Amino acid sequence: MSKEKILIIGANGQLGAELTRALRQIHGQENVIATDLHLPHDGYNYLPFEILDATDASKMSFLAERYRITQIYHLAAVFTNKGEVNPLKTWEINMNCLFNVMEVARVQKVKRVFFPSSIAVFGSNTPRIMTPQDTIRTPETVYGMSKVAGENWCSYYHNRYGTDVRSLRYPGVVDYQGQSRGSTADYALEMYHKAVKGEVFECFLNENTRLPFLFIDDAVRATLDLMDAPEKNIAIRSSYNVTGFSATPAELADSIRRVLPDFKMQYNPDERQKMADSWPESIDDMQAFKDWGWRPKYDLDKMTDKMIATLQKKYAPTL
C-alpha cells in the first residue's frame, strides 16, 4: 500500500485528469484525492473526489489535514486567453490559489508540491530559438505574469522554509479531450479532433507560426519523473524547461494528412497571433535531462498516429 496521500487541485482539467489516472495506477485510487469546482463527467466513478475552490484556504487546509496529505499537485489556474478578458481577477485567482497551496504545505509540512509553469513566462525580448533555461522572463499576458511570480514564490518557499516544490514550464500540451482550456496553443488539439470528425478546421494562427509542443503522454511522464526524482537532483527551484518538438500549423496539417488525406483547414489569424509571436519557437531543456533524465518519447508524427487512432475509437459511434 502506498505511503503517499496525494491531493490534486484542478483534477478536471487537461493535465489534471490524466495525472489523476496515472497517480491512482501507481499509488492506489484511495490514496489520490481529486478536487475541482464540480464533479467530472464520470461523476462518482472518480472517487475519492472533493469539491474545492482553490481560493478557499480554509477548505484546502481542512482537506489536507483530513486526508493526511503528503503531496500536492496544484493545477488550477485561469489560462492565457480567458485571463486577458479580466486581468485583475485572473491575477487575484492565480496568485491566491498558489499562496493557499504553499501555506498549507508549509504549515502542515507536506512533503512535496508540484506547480505547473508555462512558456507563457517568456516574452518578445526572450531568445526565441532554443530558449535557455535561465533567460529574460518578461511575459506579455497576465497569465504569464502570474507564472513568473509563481516561479519566484516557489524558489522563495524552498529557500526560506525548505518546501520541496517542483515545477515544469509546459509548452503547448496536446491531449485527447478536445476541450480548450483557454491557451493559444490549444489550436493544435482542436485540429486533431476536427480532422477525425471530418470537419474543416479554421486556424486562428498563420500557417508558419512555430511553437513548441508536448504530447499529453510525455507531459504526464515528465511530471511524474520530476516528482519521483531524488531531492538532491533538483537544481532548479523556479521551473524546468521541457519540450517535445516544435511545429507550425502547416506542419501539423501535413502530419495529419499522412493518415487522413482529405483533411482541410483554413487560416484566419486573430488577436491570439500576437501572443503566439511573443513565445519561443523551440526550447532548450538540457537542464532537465542532466538533473533527472528527461527525454520525450513522441515526435510530431508519432503523436499524430496515436492521437488519430485514439480519437477514431472515441468518435466511432458518431462517425
TIPARO-273670 format. One record per residue: residue in one letter; x, y, z of N, C-alpha, C in turn. Coordinates in pm, whole numbers, plus 50000, padded with zeros to 5 digits. Atoms other than C-alpha are relative to their C-alpha. Example, Ala and Ser with C-alpha at 12.3 -4.5 7.8 and 13.67 -1.06 7.14 Angstrom:
BEGIN
A500894988150000512304955050780500905012050000S499184988149994513674989450714499235010950073
This chain:
BEGIN
M500854988150000500005000050000500895012550000S499224987850010501305034549909500005007750132K499894991549882502555056450191499645014449967E500314986450042501715087249985498495002450002K501374995150012498455106650013500065012849918I499794989550099498135129549716498725007949979L501114991050026495855159749673500235006649865I499924993850132495205170849314498995011349993I500854988150007493825206049280499855003749853G500244998050143492205211648940500024986949924A499925013550056491695174748866499164998249875N500845001450119489105180548592500655005449874G499394993450114491495199148367500774990749910Q499285007550103493595188248072501064990950060L498945007949938496605176948273499514992950125G500485005749875494735170648597499344986549984A500725012650021492525143048458500974988649972E499045010550035495445123648309500944996950116L499145002449884497655128348615499274992350109T500775007249899494865116448843499974985149968R500035014150040494545084148644501364993450021A498675005849989498285078648633500424998050145L499625000849859498825085549003499204989250073R500815010549936495955062349101500484986149960Q499435012850040497535034348900501254996850081I498765001949926500765039549092499754998150150H500144999349854499525047149445498704993950052G501295005049957496025032249451498975011149999Q501044989850016492755050249389499695007350129E500394994149873492025056349757501055009950054N498924991449950495355074549804500185012849918V499924988050084494795101149536498665007050004I501244992649981492165127049626499905011049896A500214990150105490915146349325499075011050050T500874988749964489395181049371499855009349881D500254989650100487845207249148498725007250041L501194992049968484945231749136498724991949989H501195008450018482495204349029500434985949967L499715013850035482305166948976500294998749851P499745002350143483755154448646498844992649935H501095006350073481605138848376499734985650044D500245013749957482165103748505499624999150147G500634998949869480905115548844500654991750109Y499525006949881481235092249138500964988649969N498965009550036483395067848944501395005850022Y498744992849982486095093849007500405000950147L499724999149856486015089449387501364993950033P500444989049914487605099449614500125013749931F500074986850061486605134249495499385009850098E500514989649912486075166249690499805012849919I500214986950061484555198949573500905010050070L499084990249941487195225949625500205011749906D499584987650064487535261949517501375003350058A498644998549950491305267049541500275013550063T499864987349929490775302749661499524999050144D500505002349865489205288149977501094993450084A498855004949925492205284850206499594990550112S500415008349886490305270050500499554986149955K500435013050051488705242250292501204991849953M498815007150045492035233550135500794994650119S499295004349880493675231950477499284988350067F500805010749940490825210350609500214986849927L499845012350078491165185250324501414994250016A498635004849984494935183450357500184993150135E499905006049866494595176150729499174987250009R500905011649992491665152150690500634987649935Y499455011450074493445130350434501494997750028R498585001249965496935134850585500875000449874I499374998550131498255147450252501525001250012T498544999250006501945141950171500505006949873Q499634993250124501965156249816498815007849947I501044991950064500005183849643500425002949856Y499844995850139499675188249267499035011649977H500844988150014498415223749215499865003549852L500204998650144496925225348863498935010149963A501104990650026494175251748898500565013749961A499594986650044494595284648709499045005049894V500684993850114492955309048471501065001749892F498985000750103494755304848139500035012549912T499624988050074496025328847874498835007949944N501034992550070493045338247657498885004650092K501024996249903490445337647933500525010450097G499404990749906492845356248157500025014249951E499944986550055493065385847922498665007150001V501344993949992489315391547949499855008050128N500084993349870489655401248316501344998650071P498635001849950493335406348400500135000650152L499854998549854492955417948762499444987950074K500605011849938490655389048851500884987849977T499115011150030492995364648679501215000050093W498854998949909495955377548881499604995950142E500465003049863493965375449204499794985050019I500285014349987492795339749142501284991949995N498805008150017496105325949018500965001350117M499064998149890498175341249296499444995150133N500585004549872495775334649584499964984850009C499995014749999495445298149483501384994850034L498635004549973499215294249483500375002550146F499664997149861499625311449820499304990250095N500715009649915496975288749970500714986550002V499295012850009498805257849845501315000550078M498694999349936502195269549965499895001350152E500174998849856500895279050309499524987050063V500415013249950499115245750353501224990850006A498815008550003502335228350251500965003650113R499074995549896504405249350492499494996350139V500545002049866502105246950794499854985250032Q500265014249975501215210250753501174991049961K498785007450033504705200250643499754989349893V500215008750115503545184950315501354997149936K498675004450044506465165250175500425006149867R499624995950136506315176749812498845006949932V501014992150070504455201949595500395001249853F499774997650142504065204349217499245012549956F500584987850055503435238149049500295000549850P499764999450144502935239748671500245014349953S499774987350066504505268748489499794998249851S500374999750141504415276548118501025008149920I499194991650087506335290247822499425014149990A500574986549996503995320047871500805009350087V499154991249919506615332948118500965007949913F499064993250088508715343147818499275011049922G500584989050076508175374647611500755002349870S499454997550133509125390147280501485003550003N498564997149991512585400347409500814988150052T499325012449965513405364547512500554993549873P499535007550117515605344547272498974989449960R501115008650041513045325347065500454986449947I499485012750052515265297946922500794993250112M499385007249889516295271547179500075008850124T500114991349884515105293847462500694993650120P499235006049892517555288347751499184998050128Q500605002149869516685275848097499965013150079D499924987349928517825308548253500135011249899T500014989350100516905338648042499015010850043I500934989049972514795370248029498584994650006R501395004149986511235364748151499155012550020T500874988249996509045394848067498754997149918P501195004350075505675380047965499095011649964E500894989650050503025399647780498544996750022T501365003349958499945383147931499974999050151V500115000849854498635383248285500224985650048Y499735014049965498735345148287501504997750011G498555001349995502435346248204500605007350118M499524992549885502995372948468499784992350129S500295007749878501325351248731500914987850010K499115011549998503515321748630501435004050036V498684995249959506725342048658500025002550150A500094997549855505635353749002499944986950077G500115013049934504695318049091501344992950007E498675006149999508135305248990500875006250110N499194993249899509755331449213499554996550142W500505003949868507495322649506500384985650032C499565013849976508335285849463501454999950050S498614999049956512015294449490500085005650142Y499994993849868511285316149792499624989950109Y500455009649898509385289249981501034988950020H498965010149984512125264249910501185005650079N498844994149933514915287750021499705004450143R500354994549868513045302650317499504989350096Y500655009749912511085272950452500404985549973G499615013650033512645242550285498934991949931T501085007050070509455233950095500544993749872D499535007150119510235207649833498985001849888V500934996950109508335224249548500734998649868R499405002950130509005213849189499075004849889S500814993750105507835228448859500574997049862L499655001250142507835224148480499395011649924R500554990150093507415250648213499474992549879Y500595007550111504985233047982499915008649874P500394993750127504805242247614498534996649972G501375004050032501525236047431499834985150017V500235014249974500165202847557498824995349914V501045005650087498175181947307499464987450065D500615011349930495695157647463498784995049925Y501135006650066492705136047377498655006750025Q501304995249956489965156347547499335009149899G500574991250101489495182947282499295012050054Q500644988449938488315209147528501045010750024S499054989249984490135242147503499985005150143R499894994649865491385254947838500335014849999G499734985750010491975289947706501435003349965S498624997850040495535285547581500065001849849T499854997850144496615298547241500464987349929A499495012350062498445265747173498944989249987D501065009950008495145247147209499504997849858Y500455002050138494595251746836500394986149950A499495012750049496635220146785499094988450037L500875011149961494415197046987498645001049930E501274998350071491305211846824500124995249855M499775004250139492845204746484499814984949985Y500125014650008493075167346553498554995450013H501395003949981489515164946675499175003149876K500724996450123488185183246369500364990449887A499555008850108490275161446139499344986450009V500595013349983488975128846284498515000249972K501444998950024485385141146267499675004049857G500224996650140485865150845901499535014249979E500434986150007485285187745967501165009049957V498994990050038487115218045826500455007350126F499464992949883489395234246082500425014049960E499604986150021489775272046099501045003750105C498884997449910493155281146249500125015050026F499914985849965493495314046438501455005250001L498624995850021497275314946374500364998449853N499595001850140499065318746043500784987049984E499505013550027500485287745878501454997850042N498575001449970504145294945967500345003250145T499754996949859503745301946340500544987750071R499365011749937506215278146502499955001250152L500095000549855505575268146865500464986350050P499645012949941506895240947096498784992950057F501135008049951504545212447192500524988250082L499725012049922504405182847428498744991449998F501145009250000502135152647384499634996750144I500485002049864499995145247690500694988350070D499335011549937501635111347750501395003950051D498704995049957505035128347767499865010150114A500204990149895503645156547981499774993250135V500255007549876502365131848241501294993350048R498775007049962505595111948233501045009750054A499054990049953507725143348272499665004450143T500444995649867505665154148573500304989450105L499765010849904505865120448745501494997750021D498565001949987509585116748671500625011050085L499494988949919510295151148815499664998050147M500435001549861508285143949130500634988050068D499375011949944509955110049175501515001350016A498544998649997513505122949132500485002950142P499454996949867515715123849444500155015150018E499974985649973515625157849609501355006149968K498654994850024519375161749574500255002749851N499834998050144518985160549193499335012749949I500794988650048516645190549175500785012950023A499184987949992518855220349098499195012749972I500814988550039516115243048960498775000750089R501154998449911513575256249210499035010849952S500994991450065511875280948979499134990949915S500745009350085510765258348690500914995049889Y499185006150106512385234248443499375002049863N500415001050139512155238848068499804985449962V500195013150063510675208247897499345002249864T500634999050131509645202347537499984986449933G500065012250080508715175247290500545002449861F499614996550136509025190546942499395013649969S500584987450046508275222846757499374998049864A500715001750128505845226446469499165012449970T500914989550046503795251046266498634993849972P501305005450040500075247546185500084992449867A499895006850130501045237945828500654986250017E499335012949976503365210345956499094990250072L500995008549933500675197046188499014994549899A500985004250101498235196145898500604989549906D499355009850086500745177745677500144986550069S499885012549925501305152145951498664992850008I501345006049997497555146445981499644994049865R500375004850134497185142545603500744987349960R499385013150024499605113145609499004988850027V500975010149956496735094445779498615003149946L501324995550046493675114845677500215009949885P499614991350112494485128545329498965010349961D501054990550039491145146545291499835011550100F500124989549898491685169045597500205013749937K499944986350053491035205745515500045010050115M499954989449899491895237145711500145013549932Q499924986150046491675274745669500775008150104Y499264991349909493725302845821499275013250015N500664987349970492085332445989500615005650127P499324995149880494615348246229499215011050070D500674989749923493155369046512500965005550105E499154993549900494425386846825500954990350070R499125009949937495975354446952501324998449925Q498765000550077498585356946677501105007850070K499014991749932500335384746870500584992950122M499525007649885500545363047182500984989349955A499145010850048502005334046985501335005249950D498774994250053504555356846822500985004150110S499134996249888505935365747167500604987950070W499565012149932506585329447265501154993349925P498895007050065509555306847191499544991449882E500215009450109509795286846869500524986150038S499425012749953511915260047037500605002150138I499624999449858513065251747391501254991650025D498845007649954516395241247539499664994050137D500365006649875515535215347805501124990750050M498885008549963519025200847857500184999250152Q499855000549854518995210148228499144989150061A500875010849951516045186648286500604986449970F499335012750033517965159048108501164997450096K498845001749913521085164948317499594996650143D500355001449858519265166548651499194987450029W500875011549969516635139048623499634991649878G500095009350111516995122648283498875002149903W501144997750089514155139048088500364998349853R499975001050145513715129047726498594996749951P501335003250054510465129947522500044987149919K500135012150081509225098247352499255002649869Y500874997450116506885114547098500515011849918D499814989050093507785135046792498655002949934L501284995850059505135150846569499254988349938D500725010750070504305120646351499574988950095K500375010449903504325096046640498795004550082M501164994749929501935118746830498764999649912T501135000050092499715122346524499394986149987D500495013650015499445084846481499184995750122K500725004249881498395079346841498745008350022M501174991449985496055109346851498874995349910I501055003850095494165098446540499424986450035A500505013449964493945061946644499115000650123T500784998849876492665071646990498685007249974L501214992350026490175097246861499034992649908Q500895007950085488815073946594499194990150083K500745008649908487865049746872498995008050080K500884991549918486385078147075498755004149922Y501104994850079484205091146790499314989249916A500545010750085483435057146632498484999150000P501475001350001479755056146747499305011249922T500664988650063479075090146587500455002449856L499484997650136481115087846266499254991849895
